[in-house]
């Protein structure tokens, strides 16, 4: 594999992995905001629960194995 292509791919997947981790941190902060909103507005939990289940399912599908996949691709590229 061309060394420049290899290095570019490694850097790209390392960046993708970093961004994925940061996105999870943002989701944690959003959850904290949701809990705060629930304390301020009593109807919020009921309204929120209408959307929560489908959102969790979508997130679980999107998240499934991404970090492991990134690690595997980075490892293979470094070994090439």
SVG drawing of the C-alpha trace seen along z (x, -y; Angstrom):
<svg xmlns="http://www.w3.org/2000/svg" viewBox="-48 -25 53 31">
<polyline fill="none" stroke="black" stroke-width="0.4" points="0.0,0.0 1.2,-3.5 2.7,-5.0 0.9,-8.3 -2.4,-6.6 -1.8,-4.3 -1.0,-7.3 -3.9,-9.3 -6.3,-6.3 -4.9,-5.7 -5.3,-9.4 -8.8,-9.5 -9.9,-6.5 -8.2,-7.7 -10.2,-11.0 -13.4,-9.1 -12.9,-7.1 -12.2,-10.3 -15.3,-12.0 -17.4,-9.0 -16.2,-9.1 -16.9,-12.8 -20.4,-12.3 -21.1,-9.9 -20.0,-12.5 -22.4,-15.0 -25.3,-12.4 -24.5,-12.1 -24.8,-15.9 -28.1,-15.9 -29.4,-13.3 -28.5,-15.5 -30.3,-18.3 -33.4,-16.1 -33.3,-15.2 -33.1,-18.9 -36.0,-19.7 -38.0,-17.0 -37.5,-18.7 -38.5,-22.1 -41.5,-21.0 -43.5,-18.0 -45.1,-17.1 -41.7,-16.8 -41.1,-13.1 -44.4,-12.0 -43.7,-13.9 -40.1,-12.7 -41.0,-9.1 -43.0,-9.1 -39.8,-9.5 -37.2,-7.9 -37.6,-4.3 -37.3,-4.7 -34.4,-7.1 -32.5,-4.6 -33.1,-1.8 -31.7,-4.0 -28.7,-5.0 -27.9,-1.4 -28.0,-0.3 -25.7,-3.2 -23.3,-2.6 -23.0,1.2 -19.4,2.0 -18.1,-1.2 -15.2,-1.6 -14.2,2.0 -14.5,1.6 -12.3,-1.5 -9.7,0.2 -9.6,3.2 -9.3,1.1 -6.5,-1.0 -4.7,2.1 -4.9,3.6 -3.7,0.4 -0.7,0.2 0.2,3.8 0.0,3.4"/>
</svg>
